[in-house]
C-alpha cells in the first residue's frame, strides 16, 4: 500500500453524464504527486460501463492509470461501497457520489492534508451537520457544507455525508461497519457516521469547501432521498443511535463550557433546522 496515494470509491446508477463530469473533475485535481486508484461500481443492471475508446465516458475512464471497474446485475444500493473499499490499494479512501462534481483543483489534496493532521480513526467531509439540541421528540441541528459559505474553519460535527467523505481504510475493518443494517435504503447514511464514533471513537470534521463542488443536474435521477418515508426513517435511525449511547459533539467533555470554539460559533450563528425523529 502507498501511504501517499488515495483510493476513490464511486458508485454509479444510471447517471452517465454526471459520472463523466465527476471523473473529469477528478482528472483536473492537483494531487501534489499522490497516486490515485479509482474503484468504480456500476449498480445498474441496465448499463454496462467499459473503459472503451468508443464512447466519451469510456475514453475518460481510460485516462485513469489504476482503475478497478465492477459491473453488477444487482443494485446493491450504497452499502456495497464499504466492502469494496476494503479492497483499496491505498490507506486513504475517498467516498464520492456520482453526482458531486469537484470544481476546485485542490479539493482532494486539501481533504487529504487535513485528514493527515487528525486521529487515525477520524473522518473529514464536505457535507455535515452539528447537533445543537435533542430530546425525545426533536433533533435541532445546523448544516455545514460546500453549499454554505459561513463556516470557514475546520469544525467538528455529528453527521458526515458518506457521499463525500475521506478516512483511513482501517476504520472499515470492524464488523459493525461491514454489516450495516439492511432495513431500508437509508441504512448507509443512517449508520456509518454513528457506528464509527461509537465503535472506534472516530471524530468527524467539516473541511471548509464552499463552492469546491457542484451538484450535477442528474442528481434527481433515481435519488434515494425521493423515496416515500426516506427522511422520516433516516431521522428515526439517528434517534436510535442516540438512544444506544451516541454522545453528540457539543455534549462531550472536550466541548463543555466552551464558547470560543468553531463548534460553539457554528451552533450560535448558523440557521437552525428542527426535525421530528
N, C-alpha and C positions, 0 to 999 in steps of 0.2 A: 504494500500500500504506500502511496505517495502522500506524505502529510501536507504537501503544498498544493495538492490537487483538490478538485471539488467534483463530486458526483451529483448530477442534476437529474431528478426523477420527475417525469411529466406523464400524466395520464391524459389520454385523448379520447373524446367521444363525439364523433360527428361534428367537429368544429375545425375543418381542414384549413379554412382561411385564417382563422385565429391561430391555429397551431403554427402555420407558416410564419405569421407575424411574430409570434413568440420566439421561434427558433432564430429568425433573422435578428431579433433584438439581442439574443444571447451571443450570436456571432459578432456583434458590434461591441461587446463588452471588452474593456481594458482590464485584463485579469492579473496584470503585474507578473506575468511569467507562470502563473498557475496552469496546470493541465486541467482539462475538462473531460469528464466521462458523461455521456448522455444516455440515460436509461429511459426509454420511451415505451409505454404500454398502451396499445390501442384496445379500448374496452368495447368497441362496437363490432358486432359480427357482420354488419353490412358494409364495412370498409376494410380494406387491406392496405397497410402502409408499407412502402418499399423505398429504399434508397436507390431510386432509379433515375437515369438521365432523361427519361421520357416525360417527366412531369415537373412542374415548378417546385412542388413540395419535395419530390424525390431528389431534385438537384440540391436543395437546401440541406437535406439530410446527409448527402454525400460530402458536405463540407465539414462534418464533424469527424475528427480523426478516430475517436473512440466512441462508437455507437452500439448500444445493445437495444434491439428492436423486438418487441413482443406483440404479436397479433393474437387476439383471443376471440373465440367463438362465443364467449360468455361475458356478460357485463358484470365484472367483479365489484363495481362501484369503487369508492375511494379507498376502501380498506386494503386493497392489494398493494398500495404504494409502500406500506410498512414492511411487508415481506420482501418486495422487490429491493428495497433499499438495503436490506441485509446483505445483498449480493454486490453492493457497491465496491468499487476498487479503491476509492479514497476514504479517508477517515471523516471528512466533512461532507455532509449531504445537504442539498437544497431541494426542497419540495416546491414545485412551481405549477400552478394551474395552467391549463391550456388556453385560457382567455386573458391572462395577465401579461401584458407586453412590456418588457423592460425598455425604457426610453432613455435612461441616463446611463452612459457607458461605464460608470464606476459603481453601479448599484451592487453587483455581486461581490466585487472586491471590498466594498465598504461593509457589507454584511459579514464577510469572512474575517476582515480585520477586527471588527467589533467582537465577533464570537471568540476570536483568539485571546482576547483580554478578559474573558469571563470564566466561570467554572466549567469543568469538563462535562457536566450534565445539563448545562443551560441551553436555552433556545432563544434565537432572535427572529424577529418577524417585522413585516411592514404592514400588518393588519391586526390590530389588537384592541383589547378593551380592559379597562380598570374598574373593578367593582368599588363603589363608594358607599353603598348601603344595602343591606339584605335582611330579610326576615321571612317568616313562614309564607307570606303572601306574594312578595315582590322582590325583584332584583333591580337596583339602580346602578347605572354604570356610565362611564364616559368612553368615547371611542378615540383611538389614535391610529392613524393610518395614512397611506400615501395620497388620499383624497383631502386630507385636512392639514392646513398649514400651521396650526397653533403650536404644536409640540415640536420643539427644536433640540431637545436633549434626549439622551438615552434614558428611557423611563421603564421601570419595572411594571409589569402588567399581570392580569389574571388569565386572560384569554389570548391565544395566538391562533390566527387562521392557518390551519395546516397547508392551505394552498399557496402560501408564500412564507416559508419559514426555513431556517437553517440551524443545524445542530451537529454534534459529533455522533457518528454512527453507533457508538457504544450504548446510547440510551435505548436503542431498539432491541437489544438482547435481553429482553425482560418479558416473561410470559404474559403479564398483564397488558403490555403494549401489542404483542403479536397475536393476542386472542381477543381483540376488541369485540364487544357485543355486536351481534348481527340483528339486533331487534328492529332496526329502522335504517333507511339510508342516511340518516343524520349521524350515524354512530362515530365516524372518524372525527368529525368536528366536536362532537359532544364529549368524547372521552380522551383524546390524545393530550390536550393541554393539562388536564387534571390528573390523569393516571401517572404521567411522568413526574409531576410535582409530588404526588403522594407516595409513589414507589421509590423515587430516586432523589427527591429533594431538588428537582430542576427548578431554576428560576427563569422567568420569561421576560424578555425585554423588547420594547419598541425601538427600532432603529429609525431615526428621522429620515423620511424618504418622500416628502411631499413632491408630487409630480415626477417621481422617478420611475413610475409605472403608469400604464393606462389600461383601462378595461376595454377589451375588444368588443365590437357590436354583436358578435356571435355569442356573447356570454349568456344570453337568454335562451339559447337553443338547448333543450333537454336539461335545463337547470334543476338541480335537486331542490333548491330553495323555493321553487314554484309549486312543489307538491303540496296538496292539502295537508294541513297539520304539521308541516315541517318545523316552523318556528316554535310552535307550542311544544312539540316533542323535544326540540333542542333545549329549550329552557327548562323543561322538566328534567332533562338529564343533568343540566348544570346544578339544579337543586339537589338532585340525588348525590352528586359528588360532595356538595357542601354538607349534606346530612351524614355522609360517610366519614367526614372529618377533614375535608379540604379547608385550609385556612387561607382566606383572602389576603392579598398582599398588605393592605392597609391595617389588617388585624395582627400581622406578625410583629414580634418583639422589635425587630430592627426598624420598624416604621412607627411604633407607638410614640406619641408625643412630639413628632417632628412636623414642623410647619414650613420648613425651608427646602424640602426635598423636591425633586422633579415630580414624584408621585403625588405629594401633597398639593403642589401647584396645579397639576392636571385635574385632581379631584375638585379643587376650588374654583377653577376658571373655565373648564370645558362644559359644553352643553350636556345636561343630564338626560339620560334616557331611562324610562321606567318600564319594566316588563313583568307581567304576571308569570309566575313559574309554578 
